[in-house]
């Protein structure tokens, strides 16, 4: 049963959702700082010690050799590998269109301005271990990096208690074009990527989800290397009209709610009749879900419904929330899309449930959470490139325009800046 | 006199340069946290109190009315305003080419994938006050935001002791298309932009340079709003061949050194003869500079020269340093540019001193410092947009491919994700 709130309360709702984001505790920061320092100083010796301590296994060498990758990958379910292969093709199809090119402008005789688009040299992808394993994340992180032109795509993941690599993760890494794999997790893994060890060369950027220790470590090494966003609790907002199928709406809300008790599922609709039927479906569908307990907690905590007078009013709520996932379960979704200003990824029509995008459709599932869709974007090819500008003035050009530069530098009291032009001017 | 080091010591040099970046002290963090909390809670009342305390003036209203902007701007030197007008045209010319467009792909019947490019709703630009004033920064921050399509471009700057706005800053803001100006600075100004007050509506992103309190405040509000990079000490690396004019080389190194004692100027050359002459020029030119003391400190601390056997070897040093500014004072600079992998902005040929780009040429002067050019880019139109993806599967498409999604969701133990597809499949 979704808690119903007034459409005018949407600001309070955003604040309520924001309250989910926890600060990282000082205790965690201190512990992680200690780990980072140890790895920076002792390198592989520290990695071995922490892996023994946290993952319960003593690994003499945590580099995964090609043979081991192939052996693990061969154990993955062939039907699953085939599904991943199709997903990979779709992800490539969507992300290939994100490739950017540099430009060179000749403004006037002797004046050139340009911008180059360059791939990062190397990227590290963190892949969580433990009971949960998310091969889809490997595809979503590694494929855009490869399309961007990144040469070294390094994956790290905690070893199992037996010291092995999960077959699905191995299969995904092979498909996605990961070039190196290491069995190391936690803050020590992030430290290895950021500072380098005898075994791992340091990388330029670290991406991928992880637990609170991983998140803290990423925050702390940020600046030394780049990182992707630190993901907050996941959220979906479904806009549904009177014709939407309540069973579909309920199923999609539940797919978000099963992530964790902090995940939020919000329905915004023009039809109170639909809301009534969705509530019935939620009860019915929840009853048979394996993750029933998590779902019930999540709905109780954050499950919300808002009835609005018009679809445009529904979109205004979505814009105020800036949800990670937005479904437009309406008759004319493309039309409504033009009113959406803030959303990580949008799923159009009655048949595009969020899971299509989570796994298969080709858009990226690494998305801005906690309202950050107001100012940030999905992971993509952009995340693995940088732009470098250039400028050329000929001797004639500096003679012609140098006075302006001297004037501006002097107004800012930067005489050596002005002087760099002056020495080049013919008296 | 530049300290000469061996080409093989370039890694040590990068580490040495990195050691300049100071961590923000706990004391500053605590003070700034207090200010942020106060502004969040008391809004304008806190702003008034802190402005009185830190800027020494009691402002009843810190919004700057149009009349005041016009009056201040009218006092700027007309020649300077004309130089800014030309600079503005050049900045627009370069940044217009950065505009990006969305795309929509029809992958197969009933399957659409797309990406929209959307401007941020609002941006706040911090403009430092005090004795130093940098109108060029106003242009460099505001113009790309306007080209991106940002509707609200808010500028904040500390009031002078008389409560006035600097004429040059007012003139730059008018030219650049700033839409709102407030006389508030420091951490309290950043808090106003991030949380909003009765006077200022909150913004989505905060850009612009500031002192340590401003930098700490930006770091602390990051996540709630977006920020640009926290700039570290500035750096230039000049690659010069035997034909480079030593007076030009020296002048360009000095233009960097005058910024502050932490700024670094590095010469990498194939000619020891040139290095000798540059050292002579440095002495000569430094002697007459108003900022002589700063320049001497900076050169003593970080001024460095490296002699290499070839221009390609020089570029490899540059790639290892990833300098903010890179000058290629060589005969064939465009050719050498292709070997550059990591540099914020590159200045080509004997006549393009860095100041051309700092003020006038059109490329942006807000650049990645401290080696972050390995993974980040200049400020630009990209900094003020976000991308939102969308996906549509028809009923037929979900029937055709749904099985794959179910399979992948089940492998990840996310049954509600699988169920969202199942409910849509015809049995």
Interface residues (C-beta under 8 A of the other chain):
Chain A: X21 X77 X79 X80 X82 X83 X84 X86 X87 X90 X93 X94 X97 X98 X100 X103 X105 X107 X111 X112 X113 X115 X116 X118 X120 X121 X132 X133 X134 X135 X136 X168 X204 X205 X223 X225 X226 X230 X247 X248 X251 X252 X254 X255 X257 X258 X259 X285 X289 X290 X291 X295 X333 X334 X337 X340 X341 X342 X343 X344 X345 X346 X347 X348 X349 X350 X351 X352 X353 X354 X355 X356 X357 X358 X359 X360 X361 X362 X363 X364 X368 X370 X372 X373 X374 X375 X376 X377 X378 X380 X382 X386 X387 X388 X389 X390 X391 X392 X393 X394 X395 X397 X398 X401 X403 X404 X405 X407 X408 X409 X411 X412 X413 X414 X415 X416 X417 X418 X419 X420 X421 X422 X423 X424
Chain B: X21 X77 X79 X80 X82 X83 X84 X86 X87 X90 X93 X94 X97 X98 X100 X103 X105 X107 X111 X112 X113 X115 X116 X118 X120 X121 X132 X133 X134 X135 X136 X168 X204 X205 X223 X225 X226 X230 X247 X248 X251 X252 X254 X255 X257 X258 X259 X285 X289 X290 X291 X295 X333 X334 X337 X340 X341 X342 X343 X344 X345 X346 X347 X348 X349 X350 X351 X352 X353 X354 X355 X356 X357 X358 X359 X360 X361 X362 X363 X364 X368 X370 X372 X373 X374 X375 X376 X377 X378 X380 X382 X386 X387 X388 X389 X390 X391 X392 X393 X394 X395 X397 X398 X401 X403 X404 X405 X407 X408 X409 X411 X412 X413 X414 X415 X416 X417 X418 X419 X420 X421 X422 X423 X424
